[in-house]
Amino acid sequence: MKAIRRFTVRTVLPEPLRPLRELARNLRWSWHPPTRELLRSVDPDGWAAAGGDPLRLLASVPADRLAELARDRAFRRRLAAAADDLGDYLARPRWYQRQDPVRLPAAIAYFSPEYGITATLPQYSGGLGILAGDHLKAASDLGVPLIGVGLLYRHGYFRQSLDRDGWQREQYPVLDPNALPLEPLPRPDGTAVGVTLTLPGGRPLHARVWKAQVGRVPLLLLDSDVEGNTAEGREVTDRLYGGGSEHRLLQEMLLGIGGVRAVRAYCALSGHPAPEVFHTNEGHAGFLGLERVSELSGRLDFDAAVETVRSGTVFTTHTPVPAGIDRFERGLIARHFGDDGELPGVPADRVLDLGAETYPGGDPGVFNMAVMGLRLAQRANGVSTLHGAVSREMFAGLWPGLDPDEVPIGSITNGVHAPTWIADATLAAIGPRLGGEEALALGDERTWAALRDLPDAAVWELRRVLRSRLVDDARVRLRKSWLRRGADRLELGWTDDVLDPDVLTIGFARRVPSYKRLTLMLRDRDRLTALLLHPERPVQFVVAGKAHPADEGGKRLVRELVRFADDPAVRHRVVFLPDYDMGMAETLVPGCDVWLNNPLRPLEACGTSGMKAALNGGLNLSVLDGWWDEWYDGRNGWPIPTADGADEDPERRDDIEAAALYDLIEQRVAPRFYDTGRDGVPAEWTGMVRHTLATLGPKVLAGRMVRDYVEQLYGPAARAHRAATDQAVRDLAAWKDRVRRAWPSVRVDQLDAAPPDSGPEVGADLPLRARVALGGLQPSDVDVQLVYGPVDDADRITAATVRPLKPAAAPAPDGTAPYEGTLPLTHGGPFGYTVRVLPTHPLLASPAELGLVALPLETEGMTAGVLR
């Protein structure tokens, strides 16, 4: 008989075992092997049955086993040591505490729509969530005072299975928060903290605040499935990326607006320092800026409040395509932010302006969350060097006066949390040479260089151990998948021999949008089959990935791959494992010799799965996109050539690039793997593995990434926030208004840098004078710059150098001012220069911030003068 209601009953632990609950509730266990091993030893069989979830384990341990452990002095000593170690981890000063506090924020609030901390807290769908989880873990290891903010999805993301035909099916298990590593955020009277939003018509939307503890970092998750909400209100946080447009809008309002309110409540109750910096991880949380504007509405007008908010806000974009950005109908936004909706003190028309696509090609009928995020953040970044360039191009319309390469969007390349993603066998092999946990947190290149001395035989044995574990795990998962697909156990004897622990293993596992090209490997099935069944150098593939439930095209790609893998002729050499999650990745990623990534370039923002492979000595075989474009060095894997000239014919492009992939595997990858010496070890291959570990190891760390955020973005944002006093932001808002009104009259009237009669020579310095019409502005309001360098055939400056020009005299009565400097001739051949004017102010992050540039009238772009 089926139960009408389900809830979780907690086990009462004997007094000597009470520290187990704290160890299980702090998610540090998920990346701390000694704690995990202690929890497993409570009941090894129960640990396996609980899927490695310590709370499920503790809920199911028999009372007599708990009593036995309570009497076990050796276990109690181990438990006390683990509890002391956690206490030391939480209290001891770390990297952040050793920095100059004057230059760093007291706290940072980090907002993300999803978090991949551990498979036992399924609140993620893919790379964005895993990245957010790794960000929190690395911040904890470094001592960065971060507060995470997200939503609690009662169904999480979907569980994937396959039907007999290979079609993806989705199931949404119901999650009980009381069975998860969460606690309601309590008030002093014991009641749970909640936040409330006002929906159109005055309807309330309530949410409870839960807290997960991620090492030193609190993670606040908002849950709308509470009494007092309508049925529709309770479903706002039902599932990740579910529902229609208004459903998504309500999720994002709750995340941004409700999230700020949750942070304020948490800080007031816990004594945690209030955040000086707010970090928006993708546009989903962009409404946090509006809530902060609303908080200031009693003492600042809208424009000044926006300047205050901008000063302390960081915006990270993760998408390289406009289609990946959330956009809502303007009427829907106006209705929710009108007088009877949320934030009544914030004018709805000003809200709409923040998200308006005012650039050429923009849609006047939509509200763009990324555009709002950029307008409400003074600092923004992409997640790899190439993605930063793509983002500058994609959003260049917001800064119409600038060339795309000068758009103020930087880049910090993503990283992965080493203690989470390094397999235990890898850590045993390389850990002693690295010298402790700080090497995994800080990424000192000199420390990692010690891995160059790993013996060939040890490297090869490590790779075989990891590959064998993957083979064993894949066989178990494949058998379970076929049973769910309706197969009889007697039909599945063949699964015992799927894959081979001595065969070159290539992995491909990620979400399945079309641009990631799951099925590129199937373009020439005969050639792929020949690679799989090669008599001397066979190859095997392990593939996994989920298509979004609404993406029928993605589901067709999954079915196409599954059907190929079902063929009895090749099914021992290629497998598709359904329901890819963090638990599967812990074995799959380290176990592959080669990690395959073949997106349409440049549509992969970063691609961190290849970083996880590299941390375990896996070699990357990838299109030069995302992080791989930046760090491929010729010895850490292979680049897949791209047919950039065939962009207009996708079928032809896929054919060309698939052929290049087959060539690489057949002619370079497989021969190197199988080219063994008399000791049975492929020396060139193990040399590439060693080089990968030593050189990529320190680069791909999330610790390196978080330190980059602290030094390049969080610190400057905190200092800007402190400088943004009420009077300063009032003055800044008035200054911006004055500059924008005056700018149409600002121009470069005269420009002179005549070369000598004998012709210019490299190394010479030419005197240069310019006269600038200031349009009523003062010289202190502008930055007059000389821009120079080599030019191409269209007279575009290709490698520009910028230097300031100095005022030569006070402005004349007509409002013009002379400027002067020297033009250094740094290159031979065609050479060009121009002079431009940008606004400048001490509170701007860069002169490019306003997107205003004045150039000489006779030029287009930066081509005022050309010397040949």
N, C-alpha and C positions, 0 to 999 in steps of 0.2 A: 504494500500500500504506500502511495506517495505522500510525503509530508506536505502539509498545507503551508508551513512556514519553516524557514531554516535560519539558525543563528549559531554562533560559536560559543562554546562553554570553555572557559580557561581552566587549565590545570593548576591546582594549588601546589606549589613546590615546597618541599621541606625547607626549613630555615637555612640549613647549610648550603642549599643549592639555589637560594634566591638570586645570586649574581648571574645565574644562567639567563634569567629573563632580560636583564640589562644587556648582556652580550648578544642575545638574539634580537633585541629591538634596535640596537645601534647597527646600522647597515655596514659598518666597517668590516663585519665578519665576511662580507661578500668579496672583499679583496685582501683579507688578512688570513693566510693559510693556517697559522697556529690556532687562531680562534675557531676557524671552520673545522679543523681536525678535532679540537676539543668537543665541539657540539656534535660532530658525527659520532664520536666515541660514546656519547650518552646511549645510543642504540643504533649500531651500524645498519641493521636491517630496516629499522624504522626511518633512518635518514634516507635510505634509498627509496623507500615507499613514499616518503614525503617530498620527493623530488629535490632534496637538498634545502628544504625550507625549515629553518630551525623552530619557528613558531608552530608549524604543523607537527613537527617532531615532538616538541614538548607537550602538545595537546594530546598526543597518542601514546606516550610512554607509560607502560603499566606501573601501577603504584609500587609493586614489589621491586621493580628495577630502580625507581627513584629512591626507595628506602635503602637499597643496596649501595647506590652511589653515595648517599648521605653518610653511610658508614665507612666508605672507602677513603682512607686517609690520603692515599696517593692521588686519587681523583680530586679531593678537596684542595690539595696543594696546587695541582694544575689549575683548578678553577680560580683559586686566589691569585695565582700568578697572572692568569689571563685578565682578571678583573683589574689588577694593579697596572698591567700593561695598557689596558684601555684608558684607565684614569690618567696615566702618564701621557698617553697620546693626546688626550683632550686638554690637558693643562700645560704641557711643556711648551715654551716658546719655540716657534719654528721659523722658517725662512722669512715670512712676512714680518714677524716681530723683531727681526734683526735689521730691518730697513728703517730709514728715517721717517718717523710717523708724521712729520710736518708735510711731507710730500705725498702721503698716501691717504686714502679715505678711511674714516673710522669704520665704515661698513658699506657694503654693496648689496643691492637687491637685484637678483637675477631672475628674470621672468622667461618662462618657456612653456609652450602648450603641451609638451610631453617630456618625460624623463625615463631614460633607460638606466636604472641603477642596478637591478638584478632581475632575473626571470621571475623571482618570487613576488615582485611588485610590478605587474604587467601594465605599465602606464606609458608605453612607447609603441611606435609603429615602424621606425627605421632609423636612418642615420641621424636625423635631427635630435631625436630623443636620446640616442646613445651618446651623441656629442654632449648634450646637456648633462647627462649623468656623469660622464667623464669629467666635465668641467667642475661639477660639484665635488667629486672625489679628489681631483687634483688640488682644488682650492683648500679642501680639508687637510691634505697632506702638507701643503705649504703654509697653513695657518692663515689663509686669506679670510677675512671676516665677511663671508658671503651669507645671504639669506636667499634660499631658492623659493620660487613661487610658481605654482601650477594648478591644475584642476585634478580632482579625483574622479576618474571615470569608472562607474560601477560595472561596466562590461569590458573595460580596458579596450584593447584592440582585438580584432577577431582571431580565433583559432582557425587554422587552415587545414582542410583535409581534401582528398580527391575522391571523385566517384569512379565507377568502373571505366568510364570513358576518358578519364583523365581531367575532367572539368573541376575547377576549384570550387569547393563548398566552404561556407563560413559559419562558424558557431560563435556565439557571444556568451561565454560563461558569466554568471552573476558573481561578483566579488563581494565578500562580506568584509567591510573595513575592520571589523573587530578581529578578523583572522589574519590581517595584514600587519606588517611592522609599523603601525600607525597608532597615534593616541590623539583624542580630541584635545584641542588647545583649550586649557581650562582657565576660567576666571577664578578669582579668590574664593567665591562661594561654591566652587565645584562645577558650575554649569559650563557648557561648552561655548567657546567664542563663536559668534556668527557675524556675517555681514549681510546687508540688505541693499538691493538695487531697486530703483523705481522704474517700472515699465510703463508704457503709454496708458493713459487713463488712470494712473496712480496705483496700478497693481504692483504688489511687492514681489520680489524674487529673493528668497532667503538662501543662504548657503552656510553650512557648518565648515569650520576650519579644522583640518587634521594636520598633525605634524609627524613627519618622519625624520629620524636623526641619521644623517649621512656623515658619519665620523664627527667632525666638529661643526658641520654645516646643518642648520635646521632647514627642512623643506616643508613649506606650508602648501597644503592642497585643499582646494575649495570644492565642496560637495553640495549640490542642490537637491539631492534626494532626501529631503527633510520634511517633517510635518509643518504645515502652514503654507506650503506651496501647492498650487494647482497641479493636476496630473502633468500638464505640459511643463510647468516649472520644475517638477521633480526630474524630468527627463533631459533637462538642459545639459547635465553632465553624465548622460547615460553612456556615451561611447566616444572614442577618439575619432575626430574627423567624420562624424556622422551627421545625418539630417540635412535639411535644405538650407537656403541662404539665411533666413531669419534665425534658425537654430544655431548656425555657426556664428552669427552676429552676437547672439546672447552669450554663447560660450566665450567669445572674445571680450565682450563687455565685462563679464564676470571675472575673467582672468586679469584684465588690465585694471579696471576700476575696483572691483572687489579685492583684487590682489594687493593693491596699495593699502586698502583699509585693513586687510589682514596683517600686513607688515606693521602698520602703525599699532595695531592691537598687540601683536607679539612683542614689539619693542617696549611698549608701555608695561606689559605684564612681566617680562623677563629681565628688564634692565639692559637688554642688548642695545648697543649704540644705534641710533637712527641712521639709515643709509644716507650718505652724501651723494652716491652715484646709483643710478638706475640703469640696468642693462637689459635691453629688449632683444631677446634671442628670436629673430624673425618678426614679421609684422603682426602676428596674431595677438601680441600683448600691447599693441600700440596705444590702446585707450588709457594705459597707465598715465600717459602724459596729460590727458584731459582731466583725470582725477586730480593730479598735482596742480594743474592750473586752477581747478575749482577750489582747492585748499587755500590758494592765495587770493581768491577773488575778493575777500573782505578788505585787503589792504593794497592790492595792486590792480591796475586795469589789465585788460586781456593781453595787450601787446607786451607789457612789462612782465606779466606772469609767464608768458611763453618764453621770454628771454631767461628767466630764472630756471624754468624747467629744462630748456635746451642746454644750459651750462653744465648740468650734471647728468646728462643722458647720453648713453652709448647705444647705438643701433647696429645690430649685425644682420646682414642679409645673407640668406643661404641659397637663394634661387638664382639660376642664370637665365631664366626665361620669364617673360611677362605672364605666361599662363600659370606659373606657379605662385602668383601673388593673389591674396584674397582681395576681391573687389565686390562692393555692394552697391545696390541702387541708391542714388542720392536720396530719393524719397523715403526709403527705409531708414536711412540714417537720420533724416530730418524728423521723422516721426518719433524715433527713440530718444532724440536729444532736444525735443521741443519743450515748451513750458511745462507740460504735464508729464514729461519723461524724466530721464536721469540727468543730473547736473543742471538744474534750472538756472543757475547763475552764470552758465557758460553759453553765450549766444550760439544758436544752432547754425546761423549763417557763417560764423567764424569757424565752427567745427567743420562745416562742409568745405570751406576754403582750404583747410589743412590737408584734406584728402583729394583735392581736385587735380585732375590730370590736365594741367594748363599748358602743356607743351605740344608741339606739332605731332599729330597722330594720336593724341590722347582722346579719350572718350568723355565728352562733357556730361554724360549721364551717370557716371559711376564715381564711387568713393573708393580710393585706392589706399589700402592699409600700409603698404610699404612707403608710399609717398608721404603719408602722414608721419610714419616713423622717422623718415629722413628730415622732415620739416621740424619735428619736435626733438631732434637730437643734434647736438653740435658736433658729435664725433660719430663716424660710421665706418664700417669695414665689411669687406668680403672675407671669405674663408680660405683663400689661397691666393698666391700672387696673380695667377691667371684669372681667377674669379674676380679679384679686385678690378682688373682691367675690363672684364666683361661687364661688371656692375657699373663702372664709370661710363661705359658706352651706353648701357641700357637706361641709366637715369640721367644722361647728359642734358636732357631737355629741361631739367630743373635748374640748371646753371647755364642758360643760353649763351652767355658771353664767352664761355671757356671752351677750349679744345677738350675732348673727352679725357685725355691723359692728365688734365689738371683739375678735373672734378674732385671735390674733397671727399672721396671715399677711399680709404686705405685698404690694407689687407693684413690679417693675421691668420697664418695657416693653421688649420685645425691640428689637433693631436689626439692621441688615445692614451687612456690611463693604464700604464704598464702593469701595475699589480693586478689589475682586472684581467688583462688580455695576454699576459705572458703565461704560458702553460707551466705547470709545476715542474715538468721535466726540463723545460728550457731554463727556468729559474735555477734549478739544481745545477745545470751545466754552466751557466754564466754568472750566477749570483756571487759566488766566491771571488771572482775576478773584479766585479763591480764594487764590492765592499760595503754593502748595506742599502737600506731603504732610501737614503737620500739620493743615491745614484739614479733610482727609478723616479724620484720626484723632481730633481733639478736638471738632469741631463747634461752633465759635464762631459764635453767631447773627449777630454784627456782621459777620463776614467773609462769611457766606453772603448777607447782605442786599445785597451788591454785585451779585448776580445780578438784582436788580430793574431794572437798567439795560440788560440785554441787548436789542438791537434786535429788533423784531417779525420782520423778514425773516430774521435769523440764527436765531431760535427756530424759525421755520417750516421753514427749510431743514434744520436739524438733525433735526426730526421726520420730514421726508420721507426723509432719508438713512437713518435708523434703520428706517423703515417699508419702504423699498425692500430693505434687507438682509434683513429678515424675509421679505418676499415671495420673494426669490431662494432663501433657505434652505428655506422651506416647500415650494417646488416640488420641490427636489431630494429632500427627505425624503419627500414624498408619493409621488413616483415610485418611490423605493426601497421604500416600504411596499407599494405595489400590486404590484411585482414579487415581493415575498415572499409576497403573498397569492395569487399564481398567475396574475396578468395577463400577457399578452404585450406586448412593447414596442410592437408596432404598435397596440395598443389605447389607448396612453397619451399620444397627442398632445395631448389636452385638458389635461394637467397643465402644459403650457407657459404656459397662460393663466390658471391658478388664481390668485386674488387679484389685486388691483390696487394699485400703489403710491400711487395718489391717492385711495383710498377709505378712509373712516373705519374703523379696525381696532380691534376689541375682543378682548381676550385673556382666556382662562380656562385656568389650568394649575395643577394641584395633585393630591394624592392623591384617591381617589374613594370615601371612605366616604359613606353615605347622607346624613348631615347637611350635607355641603358642597353637595349638590343640583346635581350636574353637569348634569342634564337639566331644570332649572327653565326654561331658555330654550325648551324644547320644549312647554310646557304648551298653547300655542295655536299650532300649526304654521302655520296660515294667516296669522296676524298676524306671526309671525317671518319667514315667506317674503316678505310684503309689505315688511318692513323691509330684508331682504336685496336685494330687487329693485327698490327704490324708484327711479323714473326720474331723480330729481334729487338725492336724498340717500341713496344706498345705504350699507349697512353690511356689513362682513365680519367673520367670527369665526375666530380661530385657537384651537383647543382641544387640550389635552393632559392626560394624567393616567393613573396606574396604579391599578388596584384590587388589594387584597391578594389573593394567590393563593387563599386560603381563603374569600374574600368573594364568594360567587356573586351576591349582590344587586348589589354594586359592578360585577361583570363584566357584568351585564345592563344597567346604566346605560351602560357604555362601548359596548356593542353598539347600544343604542338611539340614542346620539349618532352613532355611526359610520354606521349605516344611513341616518339622516337626511342626513348629509354625503355619502353615496354617491349620492344622488338627482341625476341629470343636470341637473335644473332649478335646483339651488342649489349644486352642488359647486364652482362657481367662486367662491362667496361664503362657504363655511364648510368648514373642513378640520379633521380630527382627526389629529394627529401622534403616532404611537406612540413609546414608549420615552423618555418625558420624563426628562431628567437635567440636570446642571449645564451640560453642553455646549450642549444645546438652549436652556436658559434664558438663556444669555448673549446670544442673538440675539432670542429670542421676547419676553422681558419688556421690553427697551428698545424693541422695534419696535412695540409696541401703543400706540395713542393713548389707549385707555381700558382700565383693568384691572378686570375684573368679579369680584366676590366676593359670593355670595348664600347664605351658610350659614343654618341655623336659628339665630336669635339666642337665647341667648348662648353658642352651642356652639363658636365660633371663639376659641381662647385668645388668639391674636394675629393671625396672618395676614400673615407678613412678605413674601410675594410682592408685595403691593401697595406695600410700602416700596421694593422694588427698582424697581418701575415709577416711583414718585415721584422717585427719584434720577435718572431719565433724562427727567423732564418728563412722564411719563404721568399722566393724571388718573384718579382712582379712582371707580368706580361700584359702591357697596358697601352692603350692610346695615350698620347702625351696630353693629358688633361688633368685638371685639378692639381693635387699635390705632386703627382708623378711628373708633370711638365716642369716642375720646379726642381726636383731632387733626383731625377734620373741622371746617372753619371757615366753610363757605359759599362759598368761592372756590377750593378745591383739588379739586373734584369734585362728586359728587352722592350723597346718601344714598338708598338704596332703602327706602321705608316698609315696616314690618313689621306684620303682622296679629296682634298679640299676643293679641287677644281670641279668636282662632280656634284657640288651642293644642290644643283637644280634638278638632278636626277637621283633620288634616294635609292632606287633599285640598283643603279649602276654603282653608286658609291658603296653600298653594302657588298656587292659582288667583289669589287676591287679590294676592299678592306678585309673581307673574309678570306680571299685568296692570299693576301699578305699574312694573315694569321696562320693559315695552314702551312705556308712556306716557312714561317719562323719556327713553328713546332717541329716540322719535319726536318729542316736543314740545320737548325741551330740549337733549339731547346733539347729535344730528345737525344741527339748525338752527344751533347755534353753531359747529360745525366747518365747515359749508359757507357761513357768512355772511361772505364775503370782500369786501374793498374793491377799489378799482380796481387796486391793486398785487397782487391775488390772494392776499392774506394775511388770514386771519380774526383781526382785532385782539383781539376779546374772548377767543378761544380762546388765543392766544399770551400774553395777559395772565394767564390762569389757569395756563398752563405756567410762566411766570416766577414767579408767586406761589408755586406748588408747590415749585419749586426753592429759592427763597429762604427759605421758612418751614418746609417739611418736611425739606429737606436736612439741617440740623443736628440735627433731632430723631430721624430714623430711623437714625442712624449706630450701628453696633456699638461704636464708640469711646465714644460717649455712654453706651451701655448698660454697657460694662465699667467705665467710671469710676463709674457709679452703684453697681455691685456693689462696687467697691473702697471707696467712701466710705460706703455705707449698710450693707453686709453684711460684706465681708472685713475691713475695719479693725476694726469692733466685735467681730467673732468672734475676731480675733487677740488683741485686748486682753482679752477674756473668757477665752481659752485661757491667757494668761499669768497671769491672776489665779487660775486653777483649780489651785492647788498641791494636793498630796496631802492635806494637812490641811484645806485649804479645802473640797475636794469631800467629804471625810468629814463635815465639819460641815454642809455644805449638804444632803447626803443625810439626815442625822439630823434636821435642821431640817424638811425636807419631810415626813418621816415623822411628826414631832411635830405639825406643822400639820394634816396630813390627819386624824389621829386626833382632834384637838381641834375641827376645823371644825364638826361638827354642833352644837356648843354655842355657836358664835359667832352673834350676832344684834344687830340694832338694836332696843333695847327702847323707847326714847322718842324722839320727834322733835317739835320745836316751832319754828315760824316764823310766828307769828300776824301777819297784816297789821294796820295801824292801823284804827281804827274808821271813819275817813273813806274807806277804800278805798285799795288800793295804786296807785301811779302809776309809769310808766316812769321809770327813773333812781333810784328809791329803793333803799336797802339795808336789808333786813330782818335783824335779829339772829336767829341760828339756833343751837339747842342740841340735842344728841343724846346719849343714853346708850347705850353699846355694851357688850354682854356679850362678854368676850374669851375665855371658855371655857378659862381657864388660860393663855392666851398673854400675852405682854407687849405693851405699846403699840408697841415697836420691831418687832414681828412683823407688824403690820397697817398698812394705809393706809386711813384713813377718808375717804371722798370725798363731796362734795356734787355731785349731778348735776342740772342744771336746764336749762330752755329751753321753747320753744313746745310745745304738745301738740295732738294730733289729736282727732277725735271719740271715739276709744277711750281717751283720756287717755294715749296713748303719747308720750313726749318725742321730738320729730322731729328736732331739731337740737341735740343735747345739748352742753353745756359742763360740764367737770369741773374742780373745784378742791378742794384738800385742806382738811379740818377739823383743827384743832389740839386736842391734849389740854388740857382746862381744869384738870385736877387729877390726882393719882395715882389708880390704881385703888382702888376701895373693897374692903373685906373680902369682899364677895360676888362679886368678880371683874369688876364693871362699872366703866366709866370714862366720864367726861363729856367731850364734844368740843364745840367751838363755832366759829362763823365767821359770815359774813354772806351773805345770799342777794341778789344784785343782780337787780333786775327789768329785764331788758334788752330785753324785747319787750312790746308791747301785745297785748291779746286773751288767749285762753286760755293759761295759763302753768303749768308744773308743775315739781316738784322731788322728789328722793328723796335718801336717804343710803345708801351701801353700804360694805361692808368687803371689802377684798381683802388677801391676804397680800403681804408685801414683804420683800425680802432684797437685799443689795448685789450678789449674783451672778445675780439674775434679769434676763433681758433686758427684761421688763415685768411689772407686777403681774398681768397676765392669764395668765401662763405656766402656772400650775397649774390654771386653770379653776375656781377657787373664789371664790364671791361670796356674801356674806351681805347680806340686804335686810330692811327693816322687815317684821314679820310680816303686817301688814294689806295689803301690796302684792303685786301680781304684776308682775314686771318692774320698770320704773323709774317708778312712778306714785304715790309716797307722798303728795304734796300737789298740789292743783290750785287755782290762783287765777284767777278769772274776772272 
